[in-house]
Amino acid sequence: MINFIRKWLRRDRNVIGMHFNSSTLDLPGYEQPSIEDLKLEVVLFEKRVKDYAKYQGISLKKINGDKKSLFELINELKKINPLRSFDAENHKWFSHIEELHELRNFRNKIIHIDYTGLPDVAELYDRYSAANQLLLPFRLNGGCTKASFKPIKWHGETLEIVINEHKYNLDYSDIENLSVQLHPASRGAVYCKHGKQVVVKTVDYEHEQLCVFIEDCPSFQLTEDEAAILDDLLLSLLTEKEYRQRTTHKLSTALYTNQ
């Protein structure tokens, strides 16, 4: 299912790119996760379990003050079913708990460099990624809206956008390069053929703050929520621009034909 969503997202971006002379190419092996990608998800796994347990009101410490083990926290999560509205018998949630325990065992083997009997890297990566996403607590985006990135206006074929009081003038290729880097599924996995080079990096230990570097422009920081909103805004602006151009072209063609 995760791979399907990734492919769907890529398809959507490819349609946009076809309209605007795409300036990017997928790097070879784009969809093939590496052992480094897997290890990052494995490291995040324990943090996700602890953060989710705390979010659900579960203490991370025993009565005597000792820290609870990952095994104990997962067992306590079993008693709290956030899916109860459509999972009254707990079947789905208990299945998730079983998966968390199996991933915990895999995690221990990976940490102790014991790879015997492990599924292949791609399968484990997808399973850890899915579990880590499941364990992300519901959170608001801190009040960020599209208005946070205004004023925005087109000057011919160039888009002017103001971020943190700095003006950025971006053409079609620049916008696509920025959009690709803002999106987690394609971030760092494409080669920019044309336009300004763009790099987006995580700059904090909590994986919440991103720093956006655009060639010959001031860098700026965003949260993941803000990055998602900016990405959506840029794609909407490109689509709107393309629609207007096509409508104008059709109208011009019709007028010329009727002469």
C-alpha positions as CSV (number, residue, x, y, z in Angstrom):
1,M,0.0,0.0,0.0
2,I,2.8,2.4,0.9
3,N,4.6,1.7,-2.4
4,F,1.3,2.3,-4.3
5,I,0.9,5.7,-2.6
6,R,4.5,6.6,-3.5
7,K,4.0,5.7,-7.1
8,W,0.7,7.7,-7.2
9,L,2.5,10.7,-5.8
10,R,5.2,10.4,-8.4
11,R,2.6,10.0,-11.2
12,D,0.9,13.2,-10.0
13,R,4.2,15.1,-10.1
14,N,5.2,13.7,-13.5
15,V,2.0,15.1,-14.9
16,I,2.9,18.6,-13.6
17,G,6.4,18.2,-14.9
18,M,5.2,17.3,-18.4
19,H,3.3,20.6,-18.6
20,F,6.3,22.6,-17.6
21,N,9.3,20.9,-19.2
22,S,10.3,18.9,-16.1
23,S,13.7,19.9,-14.8
24,T,14.3,16.8,-12.6
25,L,15.0,13.1,-13.0
26,D,14.6,10.4,-10.5
27,L,18.0,9.2,-9.3
28,P,18.7,5.5,-10.1
29,G,17.3,3.2,-7.4
30,Y,14.9,5.9,-6.2
31,E,12.3,3.5,-4.9
32,Q,14.8,1.0,-3.5
33,P,15.5,1.7,0.2
34,S,19.0,1.3,1.5
35,I,20.3,-0.3,4.7
36,E,20.9,3.3,5.9
37,D,17.3,4.2,5.3
38,L,16.2,1.1,7.3
39,K,18.5,1.9,10.2
40,L,17.0,5.4,10.4
41,E,13.5,4.0,10.7
42,V,14.8,1.4,13.2
43,V,16.3,4.2,15.4
44,L,13.1,6.2,15.2
45,F,11.0,3.2,16.1
46,E,11.8,3.3,19.9
47,K,11.3,7.0,20.0
48,R,7.9,6.7,18.2
49,V,6.7,4.1,20.7
50,K,7.8,6.2,23.7
51,D,6.3,9.4,22.3
52,Y,3.0,7.7,21.4
53,A,2.8,6.1,24.8
54,K,3.4,9.4,26.5
55,Y,0.8,11.0,24.2
56,Q,-1.7,8.4,25.3
57,G,-1.0,9.2,29.0
58,I,1.2,6.2,29.7
59,S,4.0,6.7,32.2
60,L,7.4,5.9,30.8
61,K,8.7,4.9,34.3
62,K,7.8,2.2,36.7
63,I,6.7,2.8,40.3
64,N,10.3,2.5,41.5
65,G,11.4,5.1,39.0
66,D,13.1,2.7,36.6
67,K,12.4,3.2,32.9
68,K,9.9,0.9,31.3
69,S,11.2,-1.4,28.6
70,L,10.0,-1.2,25.0
71,F,8.3,-4.5,25.6
72,E,6.4,-3.1,28.6
73,L,5.3,0.0,26.8
74,I,4.0,-1.9,23.8
75,N,2.0,-4.2,26.1
76,E,0.5,-1.1,27.8
77,L,-0.4,0.3,24.4
78,K,-2.5,-2.8,23.8
79,K,-5.0,-1.6,26.4
80,I,-5.5,1.7,24.5
81,N,-7.2,1.2,21.2
82,P,-7.5,4.5,19.3
83,L,-9.3,2.7,16.5
84,R,-12.2,1.6,18.8
85,S,-14.8,3.6,16.8
86,F,-14.5,1.1,13.9
87,D,-12.6,-1.7,15.7
88,A,-14.8,-2.6,18.6
89,E,-13.4,-6.2,18.8
90,N,-9.8,-4.9,18.9
91,H,-8.8,-7.1,16.0
92,K,-7.1,-4.4,14.0
93,W,-5.4,-2.8,17.0
94,F,-4.2,-6.1,18.4
95,S,-2.8,-7.0,15.0
96,H,-0.8,-3.7,15.1
97,I,0.5,-4.5,18.6
98,E,1.7,-7.9,17.3
99,E,3.5,-6.1,14.5
100,L,5.1,-3.7,17.0
101,H,6.4,-6.7,19.0
102,E,7.8,-8.4,15.9
103,L,9.5,-5.2,14.9
104,R,10.9,-4.8,18.4
105,N,12.5,-8.2,18.0
106,F,13.9,-7.3,14.6
107,R,15.2,-4.0,16.1
108,N,17.1,-5.9,18.8
109,K,18.7,-8.2,16.3
110,I,19.7,-5.2,14.0
111,I,21.2,-3.3,17.0
112,H,23.3,-6.4,18.0
113,I,24.3,-6.9,14.3
114,D,22.6,-10.2,14.1
115,Y,20.9,-10.3,10.7
116,T,20.1,-14.0,10.7
117,G,16.5,-14.8,9.8
118,L,15.6,-11.1,9.0
119,P,13.3,-10.2,6.1
120,D,15.0,-8.3,3.3
121,V,15.8,-4.7,3.6
122,A,13.0,-3.4,1.4
123,E,10.3,-5.3,3.3
124,L,11.6,-4.3,6.7
125,Y,11.9,-0.7,5.7
126,D,8.2,-0.6,4.5
127,R,7.1,-2.2,7.8
128,Y,9.0,0.1,10.1
129,S,8.0,3.1,8.0
130,A,4.3,2.1,8.3
131,A,4.6,1.5,12.0
132,N,6.4,4.8,12.6
133,Q,3.7,6.7,10.8
134,L,1.0,4.8,12.7
135,L,2.6,6.0,16.0
136,L,2.7,9.6,15.1
137,P,0.3,11.4,17.5
138,F,-2.4,13.6,15.9
139,R,-1.1,17.2,15.9
140,L,-2.2,20.5,14.7
141,N,0.0,22.5,12.3
142,G,0.5,25.3,14.6
143,G,-1.8,27.7,12.7
144,C,0.2,27.7,9.5
145,T,-1.9,28.3,6.4
146,K,-1.2,29.4,2.8
147,A,-1.5,33.0,4.0
148,S,1.9,32.4,5.8
149,F,3.6,32.5,2.4
150,K,1.9,35.6,0.9
151,P,2.1,37.9,-0.9
152,I,2.6,35.8,-4.0
153,K,2.3,37.0,-7.5
154,W,3.3,36.1,-11.0
155,H,5.5,38.5,-13.0
156,G,5.2,36.9,-16.5
157,E,6.8,33.5,-16.2
158,T,8.4,34.2,-12.8
159,L,6.7,33.7,-9.4
160,E,7.5,36.1,-6.6
161,I,7.0,34.7,-3.1
162,V,7.8,36.3,0.2
163,I,9.1,34.0,3.0
164,N,10.4,35.5,6.3
165,E,10.5,38.9,4.7
166,H,12.8,37.7,1.9
167,K,11.6,37.8,-1.7
168,Y,12.2,34.7,-3.9
169,N,11.8,34.9,-7.6
170,L,11.3,31.5,-9.1
171,D,10.7,30.3,-12.6
172,Y,9.0,27.0,-13.5
173,S,12.1,24.8,-13.1
174,D,13.0,26.5,-9.7
175,I,9.4,25.9,-8.4
176,E,9.5,22.2,-9.4
177,N,12.9,21.7,-7.9
178,L,11.7,23.3,-4.6
179,S,8.5,21.3,-4.6
180,V,10.3,18.0,-5.2
181,Q,12.6,18.7,-2.2
182,L,9.7,19.8,0.1
183,H,8.0,16.5,-0.5
184,P,9.3,13.7,1.9
185,A,8.8,10.9,-0.7
186,S,11.1,12.6,-3.3
187,R,13.4,14.7,-1.1
188,G,17.0,14.1,-1.9
189,A,16.1,11.4,-4.5
190,V,16.1,13.4,-7.7
191,Y,18.6,15.1,-9.9
192,C,17.9,18.7,-11.0
193,K,18.7,19.3,-14.6
194,H,17.7,22.9,-14.9
195,G,16.9,25.8,-12.6
196,K,18.2,26.8,-9.2
197,Q,19.6,23.9,-7.1
198,V,17.5,23.3,-4.0
199,V,18.3,21.2,-1.0
200,V,16.1,20.6,2.1
201,K,17.8,19.2,5.2
202,T,16.5,18.2,8.6
203,V,18.3,20.3,11.1
204,D,17.1,19.2,14.6
205,Y,17.2,16.0,16.6
206,E,13.4,15.7,16.7
207,H,13.1,15.6,12.9
208,E,10.7,18.5,13.0
209,Q,12.7,21.5,11.6
210,L,13.7,21.7,8.0
211,C,16.2,24.1,6.5
212,V,15.6,25.0,2.8
213,F,18.7,26.0,0.8
214,I,18.0,27.6,-2.6
215,E,20.9,28.5,-4.9
216,D,21.9,32.2,-4.6
217,C,19.0,32.9,-2.1
218,P,18.8,33.2,1.7
219,S,18.0,29.9,3.4
220,F,14.9,29.6,5.5
221,Q,13.4,27.1,8.0
222,L,10.1,25.3,8.0
223,T,8.3,22.7,9.9
224,E,7.1,19.6,8.1
225,D,3.6,21.0,8.3
226,E,4.7,24.2,6.7
227,A,6.6,22.4,4.0
228,A,3.5,20.4,3.1
229,I,1.4,23.6,2.9
230,L,4.1,25.3,0.8
231,D,4.4,22.3,-1.5
232,D,0.6,22.2,-2.0
233,L,0.6,25.9,-2.7
234,L,3.3,25.7,-5.3
235,L,1.7,22.8,-7.2
236,S,-1.7,24.6,-7.1
237,L,-0.1,27.8,-8.5
238,L,1.6,25.8,-11.3
239,T,-1.6,24.0,-12.2
240,E,-3.6,27.2,-12.2
241,K,-1.0,28.9,-14.4
242,E,-1.1,25.9,-16.8
243,Y,-4.9,26.0,-16.9
244,R,-5.0,29.7,-17.7
245,Q,-2.4,29.3,-20.5
246,R,-4.3,26.4,-22.0
247,T,-7.6,28.3,-21.8
248,T,-6.0,31.4,-23.4
249,H,-4.4,29.2,-26.2
250,K,-7.8,27.6,-26.9
251,L,-9.5,30.9,-27.1
252,S,-6.9,32.4,-29.4
253,T,-7.1,29.3,-31.6
254,A,-10.9,29.6,-31.8
255,L,-10.8,33.3,-32.6
256,Y,-8.2,32.7,-35.4
257,T,-10.2,29.8,-36.8
258,N,-13.4,31.9,-36.9
259,Q,-11.7,34.7,-38.8
